[in-house]
């Protein structure tokens, strides 16, 4: 047989060894396996660091897979500064020499839902300032006692601050001293002054009786 040539039996044995892969105990297999694991770890660490993971938290598991845990350094939470109701109320005060209408004031301090409701209550005689019925354009002053009958409840407040625009409930509470009686229980509220259909408009005497029933007028 010529040198450098292999017989058919030798070629078959070489082919079987190539198909079976390198022996696990051979140095070539050990070197190849180690290099592969190191490359997998390095690739996993690079991907983890780019996706928000730290290199210290990346490693290889028992089955050869890479594992990563998210970093714990979250951005700090910035607390919202508290709002000073007194400062907001001062900012809502009118300019020097400017007056505030009573219908606007009771709306600004949230005694009524809309300013038109405040004007309607004034025109209907449901708003009294210092015991007197007032028109919507009446100018309120600090120290005035405002009585309002609205939504089946009487509100009695002392003007503490005069403001010209509507504010939130915490700020509105800083603008008056509430001397209102507690609201009646829901089951105790009864409709007052219901008239039968077809009876026409109430007379002045009927209106006085309705106001007396609602607690707005003094008994005769």
C-alpha positions in Angstrom: 0.0 0.0 0.0 1.4 3.4 -1.0 2.4 5.8 1.8 -0.2 8.4 2.8 -3.1 6.3 1.6 -5.7 4.6 3.8 -7.4 1.3 3.4 -11.2 1.1 3.2 -11.4 -0.2 6.8 -9.3 2.7 8.1 -11.5 5.2 6.3 -14.7 3.6 7.8 -13.3 3.8 11.3 -12.3 7.4 10.8 -15.8 8.2 9.5 -17.4 6.5 12.6 -15.2 8.5 14.9 -16.1 11.8 13.1 -19.9 11.1 13.3 -19.7 10.3 17.0 -18.0 13.6 17.7 -15.0 14.3 19.9 -14.6 12.2 23.0 -15.7 13.9 26.2 -12.4 12.9 27.8 -10.2 14.3 25.0 -8.5 17.7 25.4 -10.1 19.0 22.3 -13.6 18.4 23.6 -12.8 20.0 27.0 -11.3 23.1 25.3 -14.2 23.5 23.0 -16.8 23.1 25.7 -15.1 25.6 28.0 -14.8 28.2 25.2 -18.5 27.8 24.3 -19.6 28.2 27.9 -17.4 31.3 28.3 -18.8 32.8 25.1 -22.4 32.2 26.2 -21.7 33.8 29.6 -20.1 36.8 27.9 -22.9 37.2 25.4 -25.6 36.8 28.2 -23.8 39.4 30.3 -23.6 41.9 27.5 -27.3 41.5 26.6 -28.3 41.7 30.3 -26.3 44.9 30.8 -27.8 46.5 27.7 -31.4 45.6 28.9 -31.0 47.1 32.4 -29.3 44.2 34.2 -26.0 44.3 36.0 -23.1 42.1 35.2 -22.9 40.8 38.7 -26.4 39.4 38.4 -25.7 37.4 35.2 -24.4 33.8 35.4 -24.7 30.4 34.0 -27.2 27.9 35.4 -26.7 24.2 36.1 -28.0 23.3 32.7 -25.7 25.7 30.9 -28.3 28.5 30.3 -27.7 32.1 31.3 -29.8 33.7 33.9 -30.2 37.4 34.8 -32.0 39.3 37.5 -33.1 43.0 37.2 -31.0 45.7 38.9 -32.4 47.0 42.1 -31.3 50.6 41.7 -34.8 52.2 40.8 -35.0 56.0 40.3 -36.0 57.9 43.5 -39.6 59.0 43.9 -40.0 62.7 44.1 -42.6 63.8 46.6 -45.1 66.5 45.5 -44.9 69.6 47.7 -48.0 70.2 49.9 -50.3 73.1 48.9 -50.9 75.8 51.5 -54.6 76.6 51.5 -54.0 80.0 53.1 -51.6 81.0 50.4 -54.0 79.9 47.7 -56.9 81.8 49.4 -54.7 85.0 49.5 -53.9 84.6 45.8 -57.7 84.4 45.0 -58.4 87.6 46.9 -59.6 90.6 44.9 -57.4 93.6 44.0 -57.2 96.5 46.4 -60.4 98.5 46.4 -62.3 95.8 44.4 -65.6 94.4 45.9 -67.0 90.9 45.5 -70.7 90.2 44.9 -72.5 87.9 47.4 -73.7 85.5 44.6 -70.1 85.2 43.4 -68.7 84.7 46.9 -71.1 81.8 47.8 -70.1 80.2 44.6 -66.4 80.7 45.1 -66.5 79.1 48.5 -68.5 76.2 47.1 -71.8 76.8 49.0 -73.6 76.4 45.6 -72.5 74.5 42.5 -72.8 77.4 40.0 -72.9 81.1 40.1 -76.3 81.2 38.5 -77.6 79.1 41.4 -76.2 81.7 43.8 -77.9 84.6 41.9 -81.2 82.6 41.8 -81.0 82.0 45.5 -80.5 85.8 46.1 -83.4 86.8 43.9 -85.6 84.2 45.6 -84.9 85.6 49.1 -82.9 82.5 50.2 -79.7 84.5 51.0 -79.5 86.8 54.0 -76.5 88.9 55.1 -76.6 90.0 58.7 -80.3 89.1 58.8 -81.3 91.1 55.7 -82.3 89.8 52.3 -79.8 90.9 49.7 -79.6 91.1 46.0 -77.0 89.2 43.9 -74.9 92.4 43.6 -74.5 92.9 47.3 -70.8 93.3 48.3 -69.7 91.0 51.1 -67.2 92.1 53.6 -65.1 90.2 56.2 -67.1 89.6 59.3 -70.5 89.4 57.5 -72.9 86.6 58.5 -74.3 84.9 55.4 -77.3 82.6 55.7 -78.1 80.5 52.7 -81.0 78.0 52.3 -80.1 75.6 49.6 -80.7 71.9 48.8 -83.0 71.4 51.9 -80.3 72.7 54.2 -79.5 76.0 55.9 -75.9 77.2 55.9 -74.7 79.9 58.3 -71.2 81.1 57.7 -69.1 84.1 58.8 -67.0 85.6 56.1 -63.3 85.1 56.9 -61.8 85.9 53.6 -63.2 87.5 50.5 -62.2 85.8 47.3 -63.2 86.4 43.7 -62.7 82.9 42.0 -63.8 79.4 42.8 -61.3 77.3 44.9 -61.1 73.7 46.1 -62.8 72.5 49.3 -59.7 72.7 51.5 -59.1 76.3 50.4 -62.8 77.2 50.7 -62.9 76.0 54.3 -60.3 78.7 55.1 -62.5 81.5 53.8 -65.4 81.2 56.3 -66.3 80.1 59.8 -69.0 77.4 59.5 -71.8 77.8 62.1 -74.3 75.7 60.2 -76.5 73.3 62.1 -75.9 69.6 61.3 -77.9 68.4 58.3 -81.0 66.4 59.3 -81.0 62.7 58.7 -82.0 61.6 55.3 -85.1 59.8 56.5 -86.2 63.0 58.4 -86.1 65.2 55.3 -89.7 65.9 54.1 -90.6 68.0 51.1 -91.9 71.3 52.4 -94.5 73.4 50.7 -95.7 71.0 48.0 -98.8 72.5 46.3 -101.4 70.6 44.4 -101.6 70.8 40.7 -103.9 73.5 39.4 -103.8 75.7 42.5 -102.0 78.5 40.6 -99.1 80.7 41.8 -98.7 81.2 45.6 -99.8 84.5 47.1 -97.6 86.6 49.4 -99.2 84.9 52.4 -98.5 81.5 50.9 -94.9 82.4 50.3 -94.5 83.6 53.9 -95.9 80.2 55.1 -93.5 78.4 52.8 -90.6 80.4 54.1 -91.7 79.7 57.7 -91.8 76.0 56.9 -88.4 76.1 55.4 -86.9 78.0 58.3 -86.2 81.2 56.3 -88.7 83.5 57.8 -89.5 84.5 61.4 -92.9 83.3 62.7 -95.6 86.0 62.8 
